[in-house]
Amino acid sequence: MIFTRWSAKLPGTQRRAAARSGRAAPRPASAAPGTTPPPADGAAAPRAPGSVPAARAEDGTRPAPDTQVPSADTPPPTVDALSVHDILGTIPALVAVVYGPEHRIAYVNSAYATVFGPRPAGRTAREALPELDALGLLPLMDQVLRSRKPRTVKSRKVRGGSGSDCSRDGYYTFTCTPIEVAASGPAPDPEVACVAPHKGVLVFGAEVTDQVESAERLRASEASQRAAAVTLQRSLLPQELEQPDDLRVAATYQPGGTDAAVGGDWYDVITLGAGRTALVIGDVMGRGVRAAAVMGQLRTAVRAYARLDLPPHEVLQLLDGLAAEIDANQIATCVYAVHDPNEGRLVYASAGHLPILVRDADGVVHRAGEPTGPPLGTGGWQHTSDSVQLGAGSSAVLYTDGLVERRDKDIDHGVEALEAAFAGADGAPDIVCDRLLRSLGITAEHDDDVAILVVQHPERTGHDAELFHNAVLELHGGTEAAPRARAFASGVLASWRFSPELHDLGVLAASELVANSLQHGTPPMRLRLRRTDRRLIVEVTDGDDHLPRRRSAEPVDEAGRGISIVATIASSWGSRRTPGGGKAVWCEFALPKT
């Protein structure tokens, strides 16, 4: 802006110039070369280009210094009639006017003097305005002077500079604007006078202390709310993953963004007994505490339904109805998968979730089938189960969309990138989790929650292979199958070198389960003994789908005590329906730690 639009002459120069012109004799007609000849009578004096004349009376003459205030009938003065003091002196913001390449002080207003103290005119800014140097404004003022374009710096801290309150720090936003300081002519005080037009800079500082403090309080409040939300989210996730005998698992969760609106991602690992393991991952749509609360309810329900040892699609069917009851406006995606080491397969059901990725022993990554049903909470749909190979040497990754979804790319590109990263991610499951996060570019500033569950089914070799055994006996015939089963169990347990006590308990459990199956089940029947590094598992399957239950037998009853005996001597027991029809009844004995 051209500062001379506001008659930006030095304080008092207009009045002194008017007084001098009244006392000075007229110039001779022949002026010196290079000077402007005096104007003719009644003509307006010429002025420098870009400058604006000082205020005049109605007849065109300059008012005397002691001119009285005009009457009410006199029109108010125009902006051209106002001086620097009239305009800038009453502004509550900080104002400093400097001119020349050294930024010599032309003017500072009272607000500036209140904060930084009075400043002598004519001195350079580096000498007399050290506060501008400390705020880093001097290089900015150089740029403004050269480019003639305004520059702004926001929220600069001024120690003890909060207006009239010097007890606390203040914050100011400074704007440096190019101006032109007009010549004021000769003056008694050369430190004040500007004898020629100069390019200068107007420094304008608006106090934003209240805004900055409010923003800081808001950021602190948001950080506190986010910490509470993340704490809630993490408290709803498993604090420590269950570690199955046959699988190695690890999971990671990273909240997205920096706001308090965490998402509803979750994961879980549930040991089902008889060596089987349930793997779960899900994502409640939306963000915030409500999504996290719904997630917590769904995760609790999954664990409860898993204890029923239902097929994966039946678990999702129950979850679908529950999700609609919890909140009809919330939907969620979920994968529920069950791994059985005896079959080397992962049986799963997917409610609108992203596909499981499986890497086989050769390092080839396969993508599991499409979702077997719609998201949870939609209602009225029938979910189904599917399966994928997960034998020894294989690994799998379950994940939420935050890992692969990007705003500028199709989600299939993200899944393909994850496949490539998973193919080369070796090491323990927790290391694989970290490598996948890095490969997909997930940082603390990522705008969506990410949950990853990595599962590995390691190959057992050497000493580890000696700790895992499997023995199966097909039961044919009638009652004579019972002694064969006892003899088979006794020989197998002896070859596994169990203690006599554990040997006898295992034979007793096998005998009772086989007897129960012979009495209440139908062929085909099978006895399976399985040993891991932590437990002995005894399992009997038959073709009848009626599940046994534990009951108290009366003293006169001749039967009904088999399951009670098994439940008493074993660490745990259970039963489930098998996919092809029939049931499996099992019990476990914890092995002593060596």
Secondary structure, DSSP 8 states (H G I E B T S, - for coil): --GGGG----TTHHHHHHHHHHHS----SS--TTS-----TT------TT-------TTS----TT-----TTS----GGG--HHHHHTT-SSEEEEEETTTTEEEEE-HHHHHHH----TTSBHHHH-HHHHHTT-HHHHHHHHHH---EEEEEEEETT-BTTBTTS-EEEEEEEEEEEE------S-TTT---S-EEEEEEEEEE-HHHHHHHHHHHHHHHHHHHHHHHHHHHHS-SS----SS-EEEEEEE--SSSS--EEEEEEEEEEETTEEEEEEEEEEEESHHHHHHHHHHHHHHHHHHHTT--HHHHHHHHHHHHHHH-TT--EEEEEEEEETTTTEEEEEEES----EEE-TTS-EEE--S-SB--BTS-S-----EEEE--TTEEEEEE-GGGT-BTTB-HHHHHHHHHHHHHT--SSHHHHHHHHHHHTT--TT-SS-EEEEEEEE----THHHHT-EEEEEEE-SSTTHHHHHHHHHHHHHHHTT--HHHHHHHHHHHHHHHHHHHHH--S-EEEEEEE-SSEEEEEEEES-----------TT-SSS-HHHHHHHHSSEEEEEE-TTSSEEEEEEEE----
